[in-house]
């Protein structure tokens, strides 16, 4: 039983599917982080722009 487990662990470590899946997972995580940062920056810029325009409209209409 122990030799069977050892053999399976060695086969798993030699297989190239595991590292490839890990590399894809890391790339996906980095892409998600960049997308979240970009959306966050765009949201802040849009909010600031709407606030600026809203303040200008309020001061000219009063």
C-alpha positions as CSV (number, residue, x, y, z in Angstrom):
1,X,0.0,0.0,0.0
2,X,2.8,2.4,0.9
3,X,4.7,1.6,-2.3
4,X,1.6,2.2,-4.3
5,X,1.1,5.6,-2.8
6,X,4.8,6.5,-3.3
7,X,4.5,5.4,-7.0
8,X,1.5,7.6,-7.5
9,X,3.1,10.6,-5.9
10,X,6.2,10.2,-8.1
11,X,4.0,9.9,-11.2
12,X,2.1,13.0,-10.2
13,X,5.3,15.0,-9.7
14,X,6.6,13.8,-13.1
15,X,3.4,14.6,-15.0
16,X,3.4,18.0,-16.7
17,X,-0.3,18.6,-16.4
18,X,0.0,19.8,-12.8
19,X,2.6,22.6,-13.4
20,X,0.7,23.7,-16.5
21,X,-2.5,24.0,-14.6
22,X,-0.8,26.0,-11.9
23,X,0.8,28.4,-14.4
24,X,-2.6,29.0,-16.0
25,X,-4.2,29.6,-12.6
26,X,-1.5,32.1,-11.7
27,X,-1.9,33.9,-15.0
28,X,-5.7,34.0,-14.5
29,X,-5.2,35.4,-11.0
30,X,-2.9,38.2,-12.3
31,X,-5.4,39.1,-15.1
32,X,-8.2,39.3,-12.6
33,X,-6.1,41.6,-10.3
34,X,-5.3,43.9,-13.2
35,X,-8.9,44.0,-14.3
36,X,-10.1,44.8,-10.8
37,X,-7.5,47.6,-10.5
38,X,-8.5,49.1,-13.9
39,X,-12.2,49.0,-13.1
40,X,-11.5,50.6,-9.8
41,X,-9.5,53.4,-11.3
42,X,-12.1,54.0,-14.0
43,X,-14.8,54.1,-11.4
44,X,-13.0,56.6,-9.3
45,X,-12.3,58.8,-12.4
46,X,-15.9,58.6,-13.5
47,X,-17.1,59.5,-10.0
48,X,-14.8,62.5,-9.8
49,X,-15.9,63.7,-13.3
50,X,-19.6,63.4,-12.4
51,X,-19.0,65.2,-9.1
52,X,-17.2,68.0,-10.9
53,X,-19.9,68.4,-13.5
54,X,-22.6,68.3,-10.8
55,X,-20.9,71.0,-8.8
56,X,-20.5,73.2,-11.9
57,X,-24.2,72.8,-12.9
58,X,-25.3,73.6,-9.3
59,X,-23.2,76.8,-9.2
60,X,-24.3,78.1,-12.6
61,X,-28.0,77.3,-12.0
62,X,-28.2,79.1,-8.6
